[in-house]
Amino acid sequence: MAEFIDRYLDVLQNIEFGLKEEYENNKNLNDVKLIFALENAIIAIKKEFGYARNDKIVEDNDTNGVIYHCVQVGLERINNIKDISLKDYVKCIERVKKSVMRHSQSGRRGYYDFIKNYV
């Protein structure tokens, strides 16, 4: 897994930078909503490439910015920069989601408290 992180560290940072901005711009966003948004972002990016046709994207005012950001990063990066595949990009989102889950144990916005000084 360390090799994966090293290879796609810049992609992970691109995702996290946008998540930090979403936290700062939306005081209602918390870790639970972020996890929900990341799950929907996975569906949304798959739909952009013709997959997950039967899956529904569920979003609201607190999560739509996260979903949009993740899709935009994916569209910019997939098959273009460092030749990241859709599959590996989805793994990046899942990796961020795991981190959110881990840090959410520290409080309602535990993940934001963790990343705000790093990105």
N, C-alpha and C positions, 0 to 999 in steps of 0.2 A: 504494500500500500504506500510506503514511503516513496517508492519510485514513481507511482502515479501522481502523488502530490508534488513531487519535484518537477515532473514533466509539465503539469498543468497549474503550477502555482500562480502564474499570471492570470489564468482564467478564474481560478478561485478568488483571487484578489479583486478582479473585475466585478464578480458577483457580489462579494462582500462590500465593496465600496458603495454600490447602489443600495444595498440593504441598510447600510449605515445612514445614507441620505434619507431613505424612507422612514427609518426610526426617528430621525431628527425633524422631518417634515410632518409626521403624523403621530401625534402623542397618543392616539388610540391603538397604535400598533403594538402588540406584545408578542412574546415568543410563541404562544399557542396559535395566534393568527398568522404569524410568520410561517410556522410549520405547515399550516393549512394552505397558505399561499404558495409555498415551494412545491407542495404536492400538485397543486393546480398548474404551476409553471411547467412542471414536467409534462403534463398533458398538453398544455398549450404549445410547447416547442415541438412535441411530437406531431401535433396537428399541422404545424407549419410545414412539415416535411411529408405530409400525407399519411401519417399513422394515427392511431387512437381515434379513429373516426366516430366510434360509438361512445366514446367517453365525453362527459360533459365537464366544462370548465365552470366552476362556481367561484364567483368573485363578488366583492363588495367594495365600498369606498376605502376600507382599511387595507385591502389586499390587492386591489387592481394595479397599483403602482409597482408592487413587487413582481407580479406576474409579467407585466409589460417590460420591466427592466430585464428580467431573466430571458425573456424571448428576444429582446433586442441584442443582448450580449450573445446569445446563441446564434442569431442570424448573422451577426458580424463575424463570429469566430468559426462556426462549423464549416468544415471543408475549405476554409480560407487561411486562417492564421494557425500556424503549427499543425495544420492538417488534422485538427480535432474532429472526431466523428460525432454523430448525434448520440451514439451509445456512450461515448466517453464524456460528452457534455452532460448528459443525464446523470452519469456517475458523479460529476462535479456538483450538481445541484443536490444529489443525495448525500454527498459528503458534507456539504454546508448544512443540510437538514439535520444530520447526525450531530453536528457541532451545536446547532441551536438546541436540540433536545438535551444534550449534555449540560449546556450552560443555563438552560431554563430552570434547572434545579436551584439556581442561585437567586431566583426571584422572577417576577413578572416580565422584566426586560433584561434578564441576566445575559443573554447573548449580546445585546447592545452594549451593556456595561463591559463585556469582554472585548468586543472589537473596536469600540470607539477610540481607543488609544493606539490601535495598530494599523488601521486603514484610513 
